[in-house]
């Protein structure tokens, strides 16, 4: 069995469609790009500045998500011209999530319930 695991943009840029016949859309991973600022720097900002930054971060998040979704749709269409594209059935996705649940739970305890709950809520909103 041959296979590779990469984002669609990497599959396109590496021209894997030239040597690969199939593309399975598993959507098994999401790599979020966090917006970070040190607590010390944040504390030095006024409430108004914090509000402006928080609003801009939210706007950028939504814009970025829309852009990535548009790019993925385009990539799937283009790759589908040279590859057979298939998507996992919802039952298979549920089976994968169930299989990795112990790993997720282990690391969720390390990062904290509040962070994990926020991440889960964002993922559900995106689905």
C-alpha positions, -999 to +999 in steps of 0.1 A: +000+000+000+013+034-010+002+066+006+011+100+020-005+124+044-003+161+034-025+192+031-040+197-003-017+227-010+014+204-004-001+177-027-005+203-054+029+220-050+047+187-049+027+176-080+018+143-063-011+140-088+015+131-114+024+099-095-006+092-074-040+079-086-062+084-056-069+112-031-088+104+001-103+133+019-102+122+055-102+156+072-086+138+102-065+167+113-068+205+117-038+226+122-049+258+137-027+289+137-030+305+171-028+343+176-005+348+205+007+376+227+025+375+260+003+382+290+028+410+301+023+428+267-014+423+268-016+437+303+002+469+291-025+476+266-056+497+273-090+481+273-097+499+240-065+485+224-073+450+237-108+453+222-094+464+188-069+436+187-094+410+198-119+422+171-092+422+144-081+387+154-116+374+152-121+391+118-088+376+105-097+342+118-130+342+099-114+356+067-086+330+069-110+302+073-131+313+043-099+317+022-086+283+031-120+267+023-121+284-011-085+272-018-094+237-007-124+235-030-103+248-059-075+223-051-100+194-049-115+204-083-080+207-099-066+175-084-098+157-093-090+162-130-060+138-126-069+117-095-098+098-083-111+118-052-130+101-025-142+111+009-147+090+040-182+081+050-194+097+083-193+063+100-156+060+091-149+094+104-167+086+137-147+053+139-114+073+135-124+098+162-133+069+185-100+052+179-079+083+188-101+094+217-077+081+244-048+101+229-069+132+227-081+128+263-045+122+275-033+155+260-065+174+268-056+168+305-022+183+299-034+215+282-065+220+304-102+215+300-109+251+292-085+252+262-098+218+250-134+229+253-127+260+233-109+240+206-137+215+204-163+243+201-143+260+173-140+226+154-178+220+158-185+255+145-163+248+114-180+215+107 
